[in-house]
Amino acid sequence: MTAAERKQLIAKFDAANFFAFQDSYVSTKLDYPTKYITYWKGARASASGITTAPQRR
């Protein structure tokens, strides 16, 4: 990743207000693996996860 690409990515995280996202999101689709994103900026870190889970019947 170039320095310019890194700056663009950071700007997108900032524009999306990533630190305000929920800590996790649950999906009922079972065919997708769990995904995690961790974003560090300065001393702050935020991790968001998308977890697949079966629906209750």
ChimeraX attribute file (.defattr): number of C-alpha atoms within 10 A of each C-alpha:
attribute: neighborCount
match mode: 1-to-1
recipient: residues
	/A:1	6
	/A:2	7
	/A:3	8
	/A:4	9
	/A:5	10
	/A:6	11
	/A:7	12
	/A:8	12
	/A:9	12
	/A:10	15
	/A:11	12
	/A:12	12
	/A:13	14
	/A:14	12
	/A:15	9
	/A:16	11
	/A:17	10
	/A:18	16
	/A:19	17
	/A:20	8
	/A:21	12
	/A:22	11
	/A:23	12
	/A:24	13
	/A:25	11
	/A:26	12
	/A:27	14
	/A:28	12
	/A:29	12
	/A:30	12
	/A:31	8
	/A:32	12
	/A:33	10
	/A:34	13
	/A:35	11
	/A:36	13
	/A:37	9
	/A:38	10
	/A:39	14
	/A:40	11
	/A:41	11
	/A:42	5
	/A:43	5
	/A:44	8
	/A:45	11
	/A:46	15
	/A:47	15
	/A:48	17
	/A:49	15
	/A:50	16
	/A:51	17
	/A:52	17
	/A:53	14
	/A:54	10
	/A:55	9
	/A:56	5
	/A:57	3
